[in-house]
Amino acid sequence: MRVRSMSAQTAKYTSLVVAAIVTLLPLTVLLFASFKTKQEYGTTGPFAPPSSWLNFDNFVTAFTSGKMLEGFVNTTIVLVVSLAGTVFIGTMAAYALDRFAFRGKKLVMGLFLVATLIPSVTSQVATFQLVNGLGLYDTKAALILLFMGTDVIALYLFIQFMQSIPISLDEAAMIDGANRWTIYWRIVLPLLRPAIATVVIIKGIAVYNEFYAPFLYLPSEGLISTSLFRFKGPFGAQWEVIAAGTILVIIPTLIAFLLLQRWIYRGLTSGAVK
């Protein structure tokens, strides 16, 4: 038993070390490349450290020529409005599905599940025609509308948390004269804060890292994910500048994750139990 326990511990820590190496190795190569000059990048290997750690020319070029400040501003606008809409629509849908009994309720839940089985690429032609027909192409409203759609994961997180809220609270509020909107806004929504925090963090990172939708539906303005694409052309790419810009893009998400990781773990585990 002791040998078996030691073998299990060894296998566990070995797998953790391998996973850490696989995760950190690309980031290390990216960090090395961001501090190299164009000539040094072409003459040295990917694992060779830069000759100087004080070369910030690539970061300056990525921030100015790549218009990353514009990208950060546009991303912030799209992100904030999309998350607000997602939380509002998602919590209201979860409230209706959990608290109301109506004909076709199971069908609605089934349609949400069916939607996850359809690859998003297969519906891009129809989506593009709808966006273009509404006159929203090449506007931030197109991205906000696409990102605002509540995904199934967010909906189920809200429903799982909602089921832990006693229905007796609704009944007591209705006895006091509160209507459904008051119950939702003043009782249910404040109690959903852990689930809201989890959805905001998970979906916020997904929207922040999204490249395909901004590149297709907002070609005239850059978001943070599409700003770096300016350094790739038909005659090659400035990979050292792209590496520096990628580091700038990673830093906000890294800080957000380190500060809010307890909300992610708490929200996911609480939703799973409830």
SEDORO-954500 format. One line per 3 residues: number of its first residue (from 1); their letters; for each residue x, y, z of C-alpha. Coordinates in steps of 0.02 Angstrom, whole numbers, plus 50000, padded with zeros to 5 digits. Each point is the difference from the previous one (the first is absolute). Last residue first. Example, Ala and Ser with C-alpha at 12.3 -4.5 7.8 and 13.67 -1.06 7.14 Angstrom:
% residues 2
2) SA) 50684,49947,50357  49931,49828,50033
END
This chain:
% residues 274
274) KVA) 48667,51165,49698  50161,49901,50005  50059,50043,49824
271) GST) 49950,50181,50015  50095,50018,50162  50154,49920,49922
268) LGR) 49996,50113,49848  49965,50159,50096  50130,49970,50134
265) YIW) 50135,49955,49874  49966,50152,49890  49976,50119,50146
262) RQL) 50165,49942,50077  50085,50035,49833  49951,50183,50003
259) LLF) 50164,50091,50036  50115,49876,49914  49881,49982,49852
256) AIL) 49981,50188,49975  50189,50026,50008  50029,49863,49871
253) TPI) 49862,50067,49888  50076,50175,50005  50178,49935,49967
250) IVL) 49959,49885,49854  49965,50140,49875  50163,50090,50037
247) ITG) 50094,49835,49984  49914,49972,49833  50057,50171,49942
244) AAI) 50180,49956,50039  49984,49834,49907  49920,50087,49851
241) VEW) 50146,50121,49997  50126,49855,50000  49896,49911,49869
238) QAG) 50003,50141,49875  49911,49902,49864  50036,49959,49819
235) FPG) 49975,50070,49827  49810,49980,49991  49978,50089,50166
232) KFR) 49999,49968,50187  50032,50148,50114  49822,50066,49984
229) FLS) 49935,49836,50074  50059,50061,50171  49850,50118,50012
226) TSI) 49876,49858,49972  49990,49932,50179  50007,50171,50082
223) LGE) 49859,50062,49892  50033,50097,49842  49878,50102,49900
220) SPL) 49963,49993,49814  49981,49810,49991  49862,49984,50131
217) YLF) 49894,49848,49954  50131,49878,49935  50156,50042,50101
214) PAY) 49897,50039,50155  49910,49831,49987  50155,49894,49964
211) FEN) 50116,50069,50133  49921,49969,50171  50124,50015,50144
208) YVA) 49908,50137,50095  49832,49919,49965  50060,49835,50075
205) IGK) 50082,50087,50148  49838,50092,50037  49900,49840,49978
202) IIV) 50094,49913,50140  50015,50151,50115  49824,50067,49976
199) VTA) 49924,49826,50015  50088,49967,50166  49958,50170,50072
196) IAP) 49817,49979,49950  49995,49829,50083  50071,50070,50162
193) RLL) 49882,50152,49990  49841,49899,49976  49926,50051,50169
190) PLV) 49994,50181,49944  49900,49949,49844  49871,49895,50092
187) IRW) 49941,50123,50131  49992,50180,49937  49994,49982,49811
184) YIT) 49913,49831,49982  49876,50028,50140  49964,50176,49940
181) WRN) 49971,49937,49822  49885,49862,50060  49889,50118,50099
178) AGD) 50020,50045,50183  49843,50020,50106  50061,49939,50169
175) IMA) 49923,49830,49964  50099,49998,49838  50161,50030,50098
172) AED) 49962,49854,50115  49963,49887,49851  50161,50048,49913
169) LSI) 50102,49969,50157  49908,49834,50024  50068,49946,49831
166) PIS) 50165,49970,50088  50156,50052,49903  50104,49843,49966
163) QMF) 49910,49971,49836  50056,50172,49941  50183,49950,50018
160) QIF) 49976,49851,49884  49896,50105,49880  50132,50137,49990
157) LYL) 50138,49874,49967  49889,49915,49871  49974,50163,49906
154) AIV) 50183,50045,50004  50049,49829,49930  49862,50008,49869
151) DTG) 50061,50162,49924  49907,50164,50020  50004,50103,49841
148) MFL) 50083,50165,50042  50156,49955,49902  49911,50005,49833
145) LIL) 49902,50159,50038  50153,50087,50071  50102,49950,49848
142) AAK) 49870,50070,49880  49976,50156,50107  50185,50040,49984
139) TDY) 49968,50041,49818  50071,49933,49837  49838,49911,49957
136) LGL) 49851,50058,50103  49882,50043,49859  49872,49871,50057
133) GNV) 50019,49908,49835  50189,49993,50024  49982,49921,50172
130) LQF) 49871,49876,49936  50103,49957,49846  50155,49974,50106
127) TAV) 49906,49885,50118  49931,49898,49855  50174,49978,49926
124) QST) 50077,49967,50172  49879,49859,50043  50114,49854,49953
121) VSP) 50148,50080,50090  49906,50001,50166  49999,49811,50004
118) ILT) 49826,49936,50048  50001,49892,50157  49989,50150,50117
115) AVL) 49837,50055,49918  49925,49829,50037  50026,50029,50186
112) FLG) 49909,50167,49996  49863,49919,49896  49979,49866,50133
109) MVL) 49973,50130,50135  49867,50081,49893  49917,49833,49967
106) KKG) 49998,49960,50185  49906,50162,50033  49877,49969,49859
103) RFA) 49845,50039,50102  50036,50108,50149  50058,49982,50180
100) FRD) 50089,50157,50059  50137,50016,50132  50147,49909,49922
97) LAY) 49980,50038,49815  49942,50179,50029  50137,50039,50125
94) AAM) 50132,49920,49886  49941,50106,49855  50005,50158,50108
91) TGI) 50174,49956,50064  50065,49968,49825  49926,50156,49921
88) FVT) 50067,50119,50132  50167,49911,50023  50031,49987,49813
85) GAL) 49948,50180,49970  50119,50066,50132  50137,49887,49933
82) SVV) 49976,50063,49823  49996,50183,50052  50160,49985,50103
79) LVI) 50096,49896,49872  49953,50102,49846  50051,50163,50083
76) TTN) 50158,49927,50077  50051,49921,49835  49979,50165,49909
73) VFG) 50108,50090,50128  50134,49865,50005  50008,49992,49810
70) ELM) 50014,50188,49984  50147,49993,50121  50070,49854,49900
67) KGS) 50018,50106,49845  50119,49870,49926  50122,50136,49950
64) TFA) 50000,50075,50175  49986,49855,50122  50088,49870,49893
61) TVF) 50140,50120,49956  50026,50050,50182  50001,49818,50055
58) NDF) 50124,49953,49864  50114,50144,50047  50007,49945,50183
55) NLW) 50179,49934,49995  50053,49999,50182  50012,49811,50018
52) SSP) 50153,49997,49888  50082,49854,49908  49834,49911,49991
49) PAF) 49984,49823,50069  50026,49855,49879  49852,49879,50003
46) PGT) 49930,50057,49833  50170,49986,49914  50104,50148,49946
43) TGY) 50035,50079,49831  49828,50061,49946  49948,50065,50171
40) EQK) 50167,50087,50021  49977,50093,49836  49824,50055,50044
37) TKF) 50052,50052,50175  49960,49888,50146  49900,50048,50156
34) SAF) 49833,49931,49940  50081,49839,49939  50057,49949,50174
31) LLV) 49827,50029,50073  49916,49898,49863  50123,49856,50024
28) TLP) 49964,50005,50187  49812,50002,49969  50015,49849,49886
25) LLT) 50097,49905,50136  49887,50049,50145  49850,49890,49960
22) VIA) 50093,49843,49943  50120,50019,50146  49858,50019,50126
19) AVV) 49911,49847,49929  50160,49897,50012  50027,50055,50180
16) LST) 49820,49959,50046  50011,49829,49916  50159,49962,50097
13) YKA) 49920,50058,50161  49855,49880,49980  50105,49853,49938
10) TQA) 50118,50018,50147  49856,50011,50124  49918,49845,49925
7) SMS) 50164,49905,50004  50027,50049,50182  49826,49940,50045
4) RVR) 50028,49833,49909  50165,49975,50089  49916,50035,50167
1) M) 49858,49882,49960
END
